[in-house]
Amino acid sequence: MRAGYHPAMPDRGGTLKEQGFYKTPAWRRIRLQALQRDHYICQLRLSSRCTGIATEVHHIQELESRPDLGLSLDNLTSCCWYCHEETKTRKSKPKTISGVRVINITDGSDDES
């Protein structure tokens, strides 16, 4: 029998996802509660391809940074698959601007006297 995640268990290495957090009965229960609370309606509306139908549950504060909130209903929001993917994309791709040239404008006085 495969052991699942439990907050009181010692760290067995890897991420909580790798440790089986999303396969536990506790996660499945709280996930269903979040979907029912939000009436299966996407709460994020981030993607232009948003279906409006929630099939995913997103941790508002990331599970890896706040494992103590992993099973907190207040830290969960329902969303469609596209919007959930958008949250992952935003985290993994830092915003950079390419092709920008910075020009320093001075008042013309280079003297400090």
C-alpha positions in Angstrom: 0.0 0.0 0.0 1.4 3.4 -1.0 1.5 6.0 1.7 0.1 9.5 1.0 1.0 12.9 2.1 0.4 13.9 5.7 1.5 17.2 7.2 2.8 15.6 10.4 5.0 13.1 8.5 8.7 13.9 8.2 9.9 15.2 4.8 10.7 12.3 2.5 12.4 14.4 -0.1 11.0 16.0 -3.3 8.1 18.3 -3.7 4.8 17.7 -2.0 3.4 16.8 -5.4 6.1 14.1 -5.8 5.2 12.9 -2.3 1.7 12.2 -3.3 -0.2 15.2 -1.9 -2.7 15.4 -4.8 -3.6 11.7 -4.4 -4.7 11.9 -0.8 -8.3 11.6 0.3 -7.9 14.9 2.2 -6.9 16.8 -1.0 -9.7 15.2 -3.0 -12.3 16.2 -0.4 -11.1 19.8 -0.1 -10.8 20.1 -3.9 -14.5 19.0 -4.3 -15.5 21.5 -1.6 -13.8 24.3 -3.5 -15.4 23.4 -6.8 -18.9 23.2 -5.1 -18.4 26.5 -3.2 -17.6 28.2 -6.5 -20.4 26.4 -8.4 -17.9 25.0 -10.9 -17.3 28.5 -12.3 -13.8 29.7 -13.2 -12.9 32.4 -10.7 -9.7 33.5 -12.4 -10.7 34.5 -16.0 -7.0 35.0 -17.0 -7.0 33.3 -20.4 -8.6 34.5 -23.5 -9.5 30.8 -24.0 -11.3 30.6 -20.6 -14.2 28.2 -20.8 -15.8 29.5 -17.6 -16.3 25.9 -16.4 -14.0 25.1 -13.5 -12.3 21.7 -13.6 -9.2 22.6 -11.6 -8.5 24.0 -8.2 -5.6 26.5 -7.8 -3.6 27.2 -4.6 -3.7 31.0 -4.2 -0.5 30.9 -2.2 1.7 28.2 -3.7 1.8 24.8 -2.1 5.5 24.6 -2.0 6.0 28.0 -0.2 3.0 27.5 2.2 2.3 23.8 2.7 0.4 24.7 5.9 -2.3 26.2 3.7 -2.4 23.2 1.3 -5.7 22.0 2.7 -7.2 25.4 3.6 -10.4 26.2 1.6 -9.6 29.9 1.9 -6.4 29.4 -0.1 -8.1 27.6 -3.0 -9.9 28.9 -6.0 -11.7 27.1 -8.8 -10.6 27.7 -12.4 -10.8 26.2 -15.9 -7.8 24.3 -17.3 -6.7 27.2 -19.5 -6.6 29.7 -16.7 -4.8 27.3 -14.4 -2.2 26.8 -17.1 -1.9 30.6 -17.4 -1.0 30.8 -13.7 1.9 28.4 -14.3 3.1 30.3 -17.4 3.1 33.6 -15.5 5.3 32.1 -12.7 7.8 30.4 -15.0 8.4 33.2 -17.6 9.9 36.3 -16.1 8.8 39.5 -17.8 11.6 40.8 -20.0 11.6 43.5 -22.6 13.9 42.9 -25.6 15.0 45.5 -28.0 14.8 48.4 -25.6 17.4 51.1 -25.6 17.9 53.2 -22.5 18.8 56.9 -23.2 19.9 59.1 -20.3 18.9 62.7 -20.7 20.8 65.3 -18.8 20.4 69.0 -18.5 23.7 69.6 -20.3 25.7 70.6 -17.3 28.4 68.1 -16.8 30.3 70.3 -14.3 29.7 69.9 -10.6 31.3 73.3 -9.7 
